[in-house]
Amino acid sequence: MKKFLLALAVVSVAAVACNDDDDAPVPVSVTSVTINQGPAMYASMAVGAAMPTLSVTVKPDDATNKTMEWSVSANTAVTIDKNTGKLTRTDAALTEPIEVTVQARSVNGVDGTAKLYLTPEAPAGYGVIDSIKHLANFYMLDRNVGASAVGTSGNYYQWGRNAVVATEGATAVNGSFDYNVTWAAPASWATAASPCPDGWRLPTQAELELIKSLTLPYFDNLAMEDFGMDPSYTEEQAAESLRIYNMLKMANSGMFQVKDTDGDGMISAGEVSKYMASAPTFWSSDVVTGTTGLLGMSLAYNFANNLIPAVEKTRPVMFAMPVRCVR
């Protein structure tokens, strides 16, 4: 009888233990990890500059363990605390923009990633536009060379020459304008020093073509509507192009030009005027070789938004326009 009661007690304890296990919560695994800054984050190259604050969204919401282990792709520019995700800029010298992949991994091996772009440190008096996802791996300063503020025209230059022809707000070309300059073998801003700050350069013709393609829809639709025609692009495409155009902070600068108004084949000081375009213009680093235009001069590429943004080959290099620098 004693043996029977002991066996019954053991069975009872086992049954209670089994019931306790059935009531234990089942762990909920992480199924997705998203770094909240989205696919791209930006940070200045400046040593000591503020770095993005990282956090994640974990799914499902009731996941049992939301602990993350953080890491960054191999580089010498930033480090990351594997437990907290805190980014720290190192003192490594950088000469170019770089891309770093940031990763957050859950305890059950689910990853979330995002791109961190370290943007160039801006020269004194300038800012850097965080536009790399639009401008295909080149950065642009937020204002023209010599501009007193964002949205002003800055200095005017003849293509390939570093002498300032005029400054923002000028109503006439100043005395440094060379009316009779010869462009048979034009100096190249692509290979020689330009007015750009150290480490920065003029955009290429291909880069201006990209800017044109990104900003064209809004202005093209305006032109079509002016002619009573149906727009070429959807409202969504036009709105996106205007957003990018505004992001690039273009300055309505017009340009200074020369015109042989009396037809004598010569340019005099009295035949220099200001072209009052209500749109931005700025030089590229490329010249069109073997091509001549007005007054038989070589031509240079430029960005000229004269209602419709366009890269033009019809502006003689004697014209004076602002400079916007990229990297």
NUMIPA-91915 format. One record per residue (C-alpha): residue number from 1; residue in three letters; chain; x, y, z. Coordinates in pm, 1 decimal. Example, Ala and Ser with C-alpha at 12.3 -4.5 7.8 and 13.67 -1.06 7.14 Angstrom:
BEGIN
{pt 1, 'ala', 'A', {1230.0, -450.0, 780.0}}
{pt 2, 'ser', 'A', {1367.0, -106.0, 714.0}}
***
This chain:
BEGIN
{pt 1, 'met', 'A', {0.0, 0.0, 0.0}}
{pt 2, 'lys', 'A', {281.3, 237.2, 81.3}}
{pt 3, 'lys', 'A', {440.9, 164.0, -254.1}}
{pt 4, 'phe', 'A', {113.4, 242.0, -432.8}}
{pt 5, 'leu', 'A', {74.0, 578.2, -254.0}}
{pt 6, 'leu', 'A', {433.9, 675.3, -334.4}}
{pt 7, 'ala', 'A', {383.9, 596.2, -702.8}}
{pt 8, 'leu', 'A', {63.6, 798.9, -707.0}}
{pt 9, 'ala', 'A', {244.0, 1096.3, -553.2}}
{pt 10, 'val', 'A', {515.6, 1078.4, -817.5}}
{pt 11, 'val', 'A', {255.9, 1073.2, -1096.2}}
{pt 12, 'ser', 'A', {76.7, 1368.6, -939.2}}
{pt 13, 'val', 'A', {396.9, 1575.7, -919.5}}
{pt 14, 'ala', 'A', {477.1, 1488.7, -1280.7}}
{pt 15, 'ala', 'A', {129.4, 1596.4, -1387.8}}
{pt 16, 'val', 'A', {163.4, 1929.7, -1208.0}}
{pt 17, 'ala', 'A', {503.8, 1987.1, -1366.3}}
{pt 18, 'cys', 'A', {361.4, 1911.9, -1709.0}}
{pt 19, 'asn', 'A', {77.5, 2158.0, -1656.7}}
{pt 20, 'asp', 'A', {326.0, 2427.8, -1552.6}}
{pt 21, 'asp', 'A', {521.0, 2378.6, -1878.7}}
{pt 22, 'asp', 'A', {204.2, 2408.3, -2085.5}}
{pt 23, 'asp', 'A', {133.4, 2749.0, -1930.7}}
{pt 24, 'ala', 'A', {484.9, 2893.0, -2004.0}}
{pt 25, 'pro', 'A', {487.7, 3167.7, -2272.6}}
{pt 26, 'val', 'A', {622.8, 3067.5, -2612.5}}
{pt 27, 'pro', 'A', {914.8, 3292.2, -2724.3}}
{pt 28, 'val', 'A', {827.9, 3521.5, -3017.7}}
{pt 29, 'ser', 'A', {1109.7, 3547.2, -3271.0}}
{pt 30, 'val', 'A', {1213.6, 3864.4, -3452.9}}
{pt 31, 'thr', 'A', {1111.0, 3849.8, -3821.2}}
{pt 32, 'ser', 'A', {1233.3, 4189.4, -3947.1}}
{pt 33, 'val', 'A', {1467.7, 4469.2, -3841.5}}
{pt 34, 'thr', 'A', {1452.4, 4818.3, -3994.1}}
{pt 35, 'ile', 'A', {1700.2, 5094.9, -3914.9}}
{pt 36, 'asn', 'A', {1474.2, 5395.7, -3870.9}}
{pt 37, 'gln', 'A', {1685.8, 5642.4, -4066.9}}
{pt 38, 'gly', 'A', {1582.6, 5465.7, -4385.1}}
{pt 39, 'pro', 'A', {1803.8, 5357.9, -4674.9}}
{pt 40, 'ala', 'A', {2040.7, 5656.6, -4644.9}}
{pt 41, 'met', 'A', {2191.3, 5865.6, -4366.6}}
{pt 42, 'tyr', 'A', {2432.4, 6156.1, -4396.0}}
{pt 43, 'ala', 'A', {2709.6, 6285.3, -4175.4}}
{pt 44, 'ser', 'A', {2979.4, 6547.7, -4219.5}}
{pt 45, 'met', 'A', {3338.0, 6438.6, -4268.5}}
{pt 46, 'ala', 'A', {3445.9, 6693.6, -4011.0}}
{pt 47, 'val', 'A', {3617.4, 6526.7, -3715.9}}
{pt 48, 'gly', 'A', {3398.2, 6571.0, -3410.7}}
{pt 49, 'ala', 'A', {3085.1, 6638.5, -3618.2}}
{pt 50, 'ala', 'A', {2755.4, 6502.9, -3486.7}}
{pt 51, 'met', 'A', {2672.3, 6151.7, -3605.5}}
{pt 52, 'pro', 'A', {2322.1, 6015.4, -3670.2}}
{pt 53, 'thr', 'A', {2141.1, 5862.8, -3371.6}}
{pt 54, 'leu', 'A', {2053.7, 5505.0, -3460.6}}
{pt 55, 'ser', 'A', {1745.0, 5311.0, -3361.9}}
{pt 56, 'val', 'A', {1546.8, 5024.0, -3507.0}}
{pt 57, 'thr', 'A', {1190.3, 4911.4, -3558.2}}
{pt 58, 'val', 'A', {1146.0, 4541.0, -3486.3}}
{pt 59, 'lys', 'A', {864.6, 4319.1, -3609.7}}
{pt 60, 'pro', 'A', {657.6, 4169.0, -3470.4}}
{pt 61, 'asp', 'A', {588.9, 4426.4, -3202.7}}
{pt 62, 'asp', 'A', {570.7, 4158.2, -2933.6}}
{pt 63, 'ala', 'A', {905.3, 3997.2, -3017.8}}
{pt 64, 'thr', 'A', {1049.8, 3847.8, -2699.7}}
{pt 65, 'asn', 'A', {1409.9, 3966.9, -2737.3}}
{pt 66, 'lys', 'A', {1474.0, 4291.6, -2928.2}}
{pt 67, 'thr', 'A', {1841.1, 4313.8, -2840.5}}
{pt 68, 'met', 'A', {2060.3, 4418.1, -3136.6}}
{pt 69, 'glu', 'A', {2427.1, 4376.1, -3217.2}}
{pt 70, 'trp', 'A', {2553.0, 4668.8, -3427.3}}
{pt 71, 'ser', 'A', {2836.3, 4675.5, -3679.7}}
{pt 72, 'val', 'A', {2968.5, 4884.2, -3969.9}}
{pt 73, 'ser', 'A', {3145.3, 4776.5, -4286.5}}
{pt 74, 'ala', 'A', {3524.1, 4784.7, -4277.1}}
{pt 75, 'asn', 'A', {3651.6, 5143.0, -4284.0}}
{pt 76, 'thr', 'A', {3867.0, 5380.1, -4084.3}}
{pt 77, 'ala', 'A', {3624.3, 5670.3, -4072.0}}
{pt 78, 'val', 'A', {3366.4, 5561.8, -3813.9}}
{pt 79, 'thr', 'A', {3334.2, 5311.8, -3533.6}}
{pt 80, 'ile', 'A', {3018.5, 5180.8, -3370.6}}
{pt 81, 'asp', 'A', {2937.7, 5049.6, -3023.8}}
{pt 82, 'lys', 'A', {2811.3, 4696.7, -3088.9}}
{pt 83, 'asn', 'A', {2568.7, 4713.0, -2796.9}}
{pt 84, 'thr', 'A', {2424.2, 5064.0, -2827.2}}
{pt 85, 'gly', 'A', {2470.0, 5150.5, -3195.3}}
{pt 86, 'lys', 'A', {2644.5, 5475.6, -3106.8}}
{pt 87, 'leu', 'A', {2852.1, 5597.6, -3403.2}}
{pt 88, 'thr', 'A', {3179.9, 5780.6, -3348.4}}
{pt 89, 'arg', 'A', {3376.6, 5967.0, -3612.6}}
{pt 90, 'thr', 'A', {3748.3, 5880.7, -3599.9}}
{pt 91, 'asp', 'A', {4035.0, 6115.8, -3669.8}}
{pt 92, 'ala', 'A', {4124.9, 5939.0, -3996.0}}
{pt 93, 'ala', 'A', {4198.9, 6182.9, -4278.3}}
{pt 94, 'leu', 'A', {3950.1, 6155.2, -4565.1}}
{pt 95, 'thr', 'A', {3989.0, 6314.4, -4906.5}}
{pt 96, 'glu', 'A', {3673.4, 6182.6, -5073.0}}
{pt 97, 'pro', 'A', {3314.7, 6098.3, -4975.8}}
{pt 98, 'ile', 'A', {3269.9, 5741.8, -4856.8}}
{pt 99, 'glu', 'A', {2983.2, 5499.5, -4813.0}}
{pt 100, 'val', 'A', {2951.9, 5281.6, -4503.5}}
{pt 101, 'thr', 'A', {2700.3, 5002.4, -4445.4}}
{pt 102, 'val', 'A', {2549.2, 4999.6, -4096.6}}
{pt 103, 'gln', 'A', {2400.2, 4670.8, -3973.9}}
{pt 104, 'ala', 'A', {2176.6, 4579.6, -3679.7}}
{pt 105, 'arg', 'A', {2139.8, 4204.2, -3612.5}}
{pt 106, 'ser', 'A', {1888.2, 4041.0, -3379.0}}
{pt 107, 'val', 'A', {1976.7, 3750.4, -3148.0}}
{pt 108, 'asn', 'A', {1806.8, 3510.1, -3389.6}}
{pt 109, 'gly', 'A', {2011.6, 3638.9, -3685.4}}
{pt 110, 'val', 'A', {1771.5, 3879.0, -3861.3}}
{pt 111, 'asp', 'A', {1953.1, 4178.7, -4013.4}}
{pt 112, 'gly', 'A', {1859.7, 4536.9, -4084.5}}
{pt 113, 'thr', 'A', {2095.9, 4755.7, -4290.7}}
{pt 114, 'ala', 'A', {2125.8, 5117.3, -4398.8}}
{pt 115, 'lys', 'A', {2379.3, 5324.3, -4591.0}}
{pt 116, 'leu', 'A', {2576.0, 5594.8, -4413.7}}
{pt 117, 'tyr', 'A', {2726.8, 5854.9, -4645.8}}
{pt 118, 'leu', 'A', {3006.1, 6065.6, -4503.2}}
{pt 119, 'thr', 'A', {2980.0, 6395.0, -4688.6}}
{pt 120, 'pro', 'A', {3276.9, 6624.6, -4753.1}}
{pt 121, 'glu', 'A', {3357.0, 6883.3, -4495.0}}
{pt 122, 'ala', 'A', {3237.0, 7218.6, -4627.2}}
{pt 123, 'pro', 'A', {3491.8, 7494.6, -4684.7}}
{pt 124, 'ala', 'A', {3456.3, 7800.5, -4462.0}}
{pt 125, 'gly', 'A', {3149.6, 7998.3, -4561.7}}
{pt 126, 'tyr', 'A', {2979.4, 7713.1, -4750.0}}
{pt 127, 'gly', 'A', {2750.9, 7420.2, -4679.1}}
{pt 128, 'val', 'A', {2725.3, 7081.7, -4850.7}}
{pt 129, 'ile', 'A', {2398.0, 6968.4, -5004.7}}
{pt 130, 'asp', 'A', {2319.4, 6610.3, -4904.6}}
{pt 131, 'ser', 'A', {2215.9, 6507.9, -5253.1}}
{pt 132, 'ile', 'A', {2423.8, 6199.7, -5327.5}}
{pt 133, 'lys', 'A', {2123.0, 5974.1, -5386.9}}
{pt 134, 'his', 'A', {2013.3, 6209.8, -5665.6}}
{pt 135, 'leu', 'A', {2348.7, 6320.0, -5803.8}}
{pt 136, 'ala', 'A', {2517.3, 5983.6, -5851.7}}
{pt 137, 'asn', 'A', {2803.3, 6003.1, -5606.1}}
{pt 138, 'phe', 'A', {2900.7, 6364.8, -5635.8}}
{pt 139, 'tyr', 'A', {2828.2, 6639.9, -5386.1}}
{pt 140, 'met', 'A', {2751.0, 7005.8, -5448.2}}
{pt 141, 'leu', 'A', {2817.8, 7316.0, -5240.3}}
{pt 142, 'asp', 'A', {2503.8, 7498.7, -5132.0}}
{pt 143, 'arg', 'A', {2593.6, 7827.0, -5303.8}}
{pt 144, 'asn', 'A', {2790.6, 7973.5, -5590.7}}
{pt 145, 'val', 'A', {3151.9, 8079.9, -5544.2}}
{pt 146, 'gly', 'A', {3159.7, 8426.5, -5389.4}}
{pt 147, 'ala', 'A', {2792.3, 8419.4, -5289.4}}
{pt 148, 'ser', 'A', {2716.7, 8606.8, -4969.2}}
{pt 149, 'ala', 'A', {2431.9, 8367.1, -4889.1}}
{pt 150, 'val', 'A', {2238.9, 8072.7, -5027.7}}
{pt 151, 'gly', 'A', {2024.7, 8184.8, -5321.2}}
{pt 152, 'thr', 'A', {2247.0, 8473.8, -5436.1}}
{pt 153, 'ser', 'A', {2446.0, 8476.6, -5758.9}}
{pt 154, 'gly', 'A', {2801.8, 8516.2, -5629.6}}
{pt 155, 'asn', 'A', {3091.8, 8603.6, -5857.1}}
{pt 156, 'tyr', 'A', {3086.8, 8600.8, -6237.3}}
{pt 157, 'tyr', 'A', {3372.6, 8454.2, -6441.5}}
{pt 158, 'gln', 'A', {3470.1, 8410.8, -6801.9}}
{pt 159, 'trp', 'A', {3513.2, 8039.2, -6865.6}}
{pt 160, 'gly', 'A', {3863.9, 7920.4, -6784.7}}
{pt 161, 'arg', 'A', {3968.5, 8245.1, -6618.8}}
{pt 162, 'asn', 'A', {3988.5, 8300.4, -6243.1}}
{pt 163, 'ala', 'A', {3963.4, 8680.0, -6253.3}}
{pt 164, 'val', 'A', {3629.2, 8799.1, -6112.5}}
{pt 165, 'val', 'A', {3436.9, 8981.6, -6386.4}}
{pt 166, 'ala', 'A', {3158.8, 9104.5, -6159.6}}
{pt 167, 'thr', 'A', {3008.5, 9034.4, -5819.4}}
{pt 168, 'glu', 'A', {2650.4, 8970.2, -5715.1}}
{pt 169, 'gly', 'A', {2424.6, 9269.7, -5750.7}}
{pt 170, 'ala', 'A', {2647.5, 9441.5, -6007.9}}
{pt 171, 'thr', 'A', {2465.8, 9626.4, -6283.9}}
{pt 172, 'ala', 'A', {2756.8, 9636.2, -6530.2}}
{pt 173, 'val', 'A', {3060.9, 9430.8, -6615.1}}
{pt 174, 'asn', 'A', {3367.9, 9564.5, -6438.6}}
{pt 175, 'gly', 'A', {3700.6, 9657.7, -6590.0}}
{pt 176, 'ser', 'A', {3854.4, 9313.3, -6552.9}}
{pt 177, 'phe', 'A', {3642.2, 9181.5, -6839.8}}
{pt 178, 'asp', 'A', {3870.8, 9103.9, -7135.1}}
{pt 179, 'tyr', 'A', {3662.3, 9199.4, -7438.6}}
{pt 180, 'asn', 'A', {3916.6, 9073.2, -7691.7}}
{pt 181, 'val', 'A', {4034.5, 8752.5, -7525.7}}
{pt 182, 'thr', 'A', {4145.7, 8482.9, -7768.0}}
{pt 183, 'trp', 'A', {4011.6, 8132.7, -7715.7}}
{pt 184, 'ala', 'A', {4198.7, 7951.6, -7991.0}}
{pt 185, 'ala', 'A', {4350.4, 7726.0, -7722.9}}
{pt 186, 'pro', 'A', {4127.7, 7782.2, -7420.3}}
{pt 187, 'ala', 'A', {4258.4, 7705.1, -7075.7}}
{pt 188, 'ser', 'A', {4075.3, 7412.7, -6918.8}}
{pt 189, 'trp', 'A', {3916.1, 7434.0, -6579.8}}
{pt 190, 'ala', 'A', {3908.7, 7055.8, -6593.2}}
{pt 191, 'thr', 'A', {4285.3, 7031.2, -6555.0}}
{pt 192, 'ala', 'A', {4385.7, 7370.6, -6415.9}}
{pt 193, 'ala', 'A', {4301.8, 7546.9, -6092.6}}
{pt 194, 'ser', 'A', {3950.2, 7690.5, -6088.3}}
{pt 195, 'pro', 'A', {3779.4, 7939.0, -5853.9}}
{pt 196, 'cys', 'A', {3655.0, 7643.5, -5647.6}}
{pt 197, 'pro', 'A', {3779.0, 7594.6, -5289.3}}
{pt 198, 'asp', 'A', {4056.8, 7339.9, -5236.2}}
{pt 199, 'gly', 'A', {3934.7, 6985.5, -5293.5}}
{pt 200, 'trp', 'A', {3634.4, 7098.5, -5497.5}}
{pt 201, 'arg', 'A', {3593.4, 7127.0, -5873.8}}
{pt 202, 'leu', 'A', {3361.0, 7237.9, -6150.1}}
{pt 203, 'pro', 'A', {3092.7, 6989.7, -6259.4}}
{pt 204, 'thr', 'A', {3146.8, 6799.8, -6581.4}}
{pt 205, 'gln', 'A', {2916.7, 6814.1, -6880.4}}
{pt 206, 'ala', 'A', {2784.0, 6467.6, -6789.3}}
{pt 207, 'glu', 'A', {2701.1, 6586.8, -6436.8}}
{pt 208, 'leu', 'A', {2517.1, 6887.6, -6575.9}}
{pt 209, 'glu', 'A', {2324.0, 6654.4, -6805.7}}
{pt 210, 'leu', 'A', {2215.7, 6460.7, -6495.6}}
{pt 211, 'ile', 'A', {2102.9, 6778.9, -6319.2}}
{pt 212, 'lys', 'A', {1911.9, 6874.0, -6632.9}}
{pt 213, 'ser', 'A', {1732.7, 6539.2, -6650.2}}
{pt 214, 'leu', 'A', {1635.9, 6553.8, -6282.1}}
{pt 215, 'thr', 'A', {1502.7, 6909.7, -6291.9}}
{pt 216, 'leu', 'A', {1348.3, 6923.5, -6639.9}}
{pt 217, 'pro', 'A', {989.8, 6793.1, -6586.9}}
{pt 218, 'tyr', 'A', {855.8, 7088.0, -6384.8}}
{pt 219, 'phe', 'A', {990.0, 7354.5, -6619.1}}
{pt 220, 'asp', 'A', {902.8, 7162.4, -6933.1}}
{pt 221, 'asn', 'A', {542.8, 7133.3, -6815.2}}
{pt 222, 'leu', 'A', {535.0, 7509.9, -6758.3}}
{pt 223, 'ala', 'A', {655.7, 7570.6, -7112.9}}
{pt 224, 'met', 'A', {400.9, 7330.7, -7260.2}}
{pt 225, 'glu', 'A', {119.5, 7498.0, -7068.9}}
{pt 226, 'asp', 'A', {235.4, 7841.9, -7191.2}}
{pt 227, 'phe', 'A', {189.2, 7716.7, -7546.0}}
{pt 228, 'gly', 'A', {-151.5, 7568.8, -7464.4}}
{pt 229, 'met', 'A', {-24.9, 7213.7, -7501.1}}
{pt 230, 'asp', 'A', {-63.1, 6909.5, -7277.0}}
{pt 231, 'pro', 'A', {219.5, 6864.9, -7024.6}}
{pt 232, 'ser', 'A', {495.5, 6620.9, -7116.5}}
{pt 233, 'tyr', 'A', {526.2, 6481.1, -6764.4}}
{pt 234, 'thr', 'A', {287.2, 6369.9, -6492.4}}
{pt 235, 'glu', 'A', {211.8, 6597.2, -6199.0}}
{pt 236, 'glu', 'A', {407.0, 6360.7, -5974.3}}
{pt 237, 'gln', 'A', {715.4, 6378.7, -6197.9}}
{pt 238, 'ala', 'A', {692.0, 6757.0, -6214.1}}
{pt 239, 'ala', 'A', {654.4, 6786.8, -5837.5}}
{pt 240, 'glu', 'A', {958.3, 6563.2, -5777.1}}
{pt 241, 'ser', 'A', {1171.7, 6761.2, -6022.9}}
{pt 242, 'leu', 'A', {1077.1, 7087.0, -5850.1}}
{pt 243, 'arg', 'A', {1166.0, 6935.3, -5513.7}}
{pt 244, 'ile', 'A', {1511.7, 6836.9, -5642.1}}
{pt 245, 'tyr', 'A', {1556.8, 7176.9, -5805.7}}
{pt 246, 'asn', 'A', {1480.0, 7349.7, -5474.9}}
{pt 247, 'met', 'A', {1705.8, 7107.6, -5288.4}}
{pt 248, 'leu', 'A', {1997.3, 7213.4, -5510.6}}
{pt 249, 'lys', 'A', {1937.1, 7574.4, -5401.2}}
{pt 250, 'met', 'A', {1991.6, 7725.3, -5744.0}}
{pt 251, 'ala', 'A', {2042.5, 8100.7, -5749.5}}
{pt 252, 'asn', 'A', {1866.3, 8317.0, -6007.3}}
{pt 253, 'ser', 'A', {2182.7, 8466.2, -6149.9}}
{pt 254, 'gly', 'A', {2137.9, 8539.3, -6517.5}}
{pt 255, 'met', 'A', {2469.1, 8607.4, -6685.8}}
{pt 256, 'phe', 'A', {2674.8, 8886.5, -6831.7}}
{pt 257, 'gln', 'A', {2708.7, 8873.8, -7209.6}}
{pt 258, 'val', 'A', {2863.1, 9064.2, -7496.8}}
{pt 259, 'lys', 'A', {2681.8, 9153.1, -7816.5}}
{pt 260, 'asp', 'A', {2809.9, 9307.2, -8138.9}}
{pt 261, 'thr', 'A', {2514.9, 9546.9, -8162.8}}
{pt 262, 'asp', 'A', {2660.0, 9771.9, -8434.5}}
{pt 263, 'gly', 'A', {2776.6, 9485.3, -8655.2}}
{pt 264, 'asp', 'A', {3136.9, 9600.0, -8686.8}}
{pt 265, 'gly', 'A', {3277.9, 9266.8, -8569.3}}
{pt 266, 'met', 'A', {3431.4, 9431.0, -8262.1}}
{pt 267, 'ile', 'A', {3324.5, 9437.2, -7899.2}}
{pt 268, 'ser', 'A', {3340.2, 9763.7, -7711.4}}
{pt 269, 'ala', 'A', {3264.7, 9843.8, -7350.3}}
{pt 270, 'gly', 'A', {2934.1, 9995.7, -7458.4}}
{pt 271, 'glu', 'A', {2827.8, 9664.4, -7610.3}}
{pt 272, 'val', 'A', {2853.6, 9475.4, -7284.0}}
{pt 273, 'ser', 'A', {2522.6, 9418.9, -7109.4}}
{pt 274, 'lys', 'A', {2368.3, 9207.0, -6836.1}}
{pt 275, 'tyr', 'A', {2149.0, 8919.8, -6948.6}}
{pt 276, 'met', 'A', {1867.4, 8929.2, -6696.6}}
{pt 277, 'ala', 'A', {1756.6, 8565.8, -6703.0}}
{pt 278, 'ser', 'A', {1534.1, 8478.9, -6408.4}}
{pt 279, 'ala', 'A', {1710.5, 8146.9, -6375.2}}
{pt 280, 'pro', 'A', {2045.0, 8003.7, -6268.2}}
{pt 281, 'thr', 'A', {2343.1, 7960.4, -6495.0}}
{pt 282, 'phe', 'A', {2685.3, 7824.9, -6409.3}}
{pt 283, 'trp', 'A', {2988.3, 7688.5, -6590.3}}
{pt 284, 'ser', 'A', {3103.8, 7330.8, -6629.8}}
{pt 285, 'ser', 'A', {3464.1, 7215.8, -6668.2}}
{pt 286, 'asp', 'A', {3419.7, 7107.1, -7031.4}}
{pt 287, 'val', 'A', {3486.1, 7295.8, -7351.5}}
{pt 288, 'val', 'A', {3353.8, 7202.2, -7694.9}}
{pt 289, 'thr', 'A', {3665.1, 7172.3, -7906.2}}
{pt 290, 'gly', 'A', {3663.3, 7243.8, -8276.2}}
{pt 291, 'thr', 'A', {3329.7, 7424.4, -8253.1}}
{pt 292, 'thr', 'A', {3269.1, 7794.7, -8290.8}}
{pt 293, 'gly', 'A', {2970.4, 8015.8, -8232.4}}
{pt 294, 'leu', 'A', {2900.5, 8385.3, -8204.8}}
{pt 295, 'leu', 'A', {3209.4, 8587.8, -8304.2}}
{pt 296, 'gly', 'A', {3390.6, 8264.1, -8390.7}}
{pt 297, 'met', 'A', {3476.4, 8172.3, -8030.1}}
{pt 298, 'ser', 'A', {3509.5, 7828.3, -7874.8}}
{pt 299, 'leu', 'A', {3210.3, 7709.9, -7674.2}}
{pt 300, 'ala', 'A', {3183.4, 7572.8, -7322.5}}
{pt 301, 'tyr', 'A', {2915.4, 7365.8, -7155.6}}
{pt 302, 'asn', 'A', {2701.3, 7527.9, -6890.9}}
{pt 303, 'phe', 'A', {2381.2, 7478.5, -6698.4}}
{pt 304, 'ala', 'A', {2137.4, 7742.6, -6819.7}}
{pt 305, 'asn', 'A', {1781.8, 7732.8, -6690.9}}
{pt 306, 'asn', 'A', {1624.0, 7981.4, -6926.3}}
{pt 307, 'leu', 'A', {1270.6, 7863.0, -6843.5}}
{pt 308, 'ile', 'A', {1374.1, 7507.1, -6936.8}}
{pt 309, 'pro', 'A', {1690.1, 7371.6, -6769.5}}
{pt 310, 'ala', 'A', {1935.3, 7280.2, -7041.4}}
{pt 311, 'val', 'A', {2299.7, 7206.7, -7099.2}}
{pt 312, 'glu', 'A', {2385.0, 7435.1, -7384.9}}
{pt 313, 'lys', 'A', {2668.5, 7447.2, -7635.8}}
{pt 314, 'thr', 'A', {2570.8, 7783.9, -7779.0}}
{pt 315, 'arg', 'A', {2716.2, 8020.1, -7518.5}}
{pt 316, 'pro', 'A', {3051.8, 8169.6, -7619.0}}
{pt 317, 'val', 'A', {3309.3, 8149.6, -7345.4}}
{pt 318, 'met', 'A', {3338.5, 8528.7, -7341.8}}
{pt 319, 'phe', 'A', {3012.7, 8534.4, -7150.3}}
{pt 320, 'ala', 'A', {3051.2, 8564.7, -6774.7}}
{pt 321, 'met', 'A', {2857.8, 8332.2, -6544.0}}
{pt 322, 'pro', 'A', {2875.6, 8208.1, -6184.7}}
{pt 323, 'val', 'A', {3055.6, 7893.3, -6069.2}}
{pt 324, 'arg', 'A', {2902.7, 7618.2, -5856.7}}
{pt 325, 'cys', 'A', {3148.8, 7359.7, -5724.3}}
{pt 326, 'val', 'A', {3107.5, 6985.3, -5671.8}}
{pt 327, 'arg', 'A', {3314.7, 6701.8, -5532.4}}
***
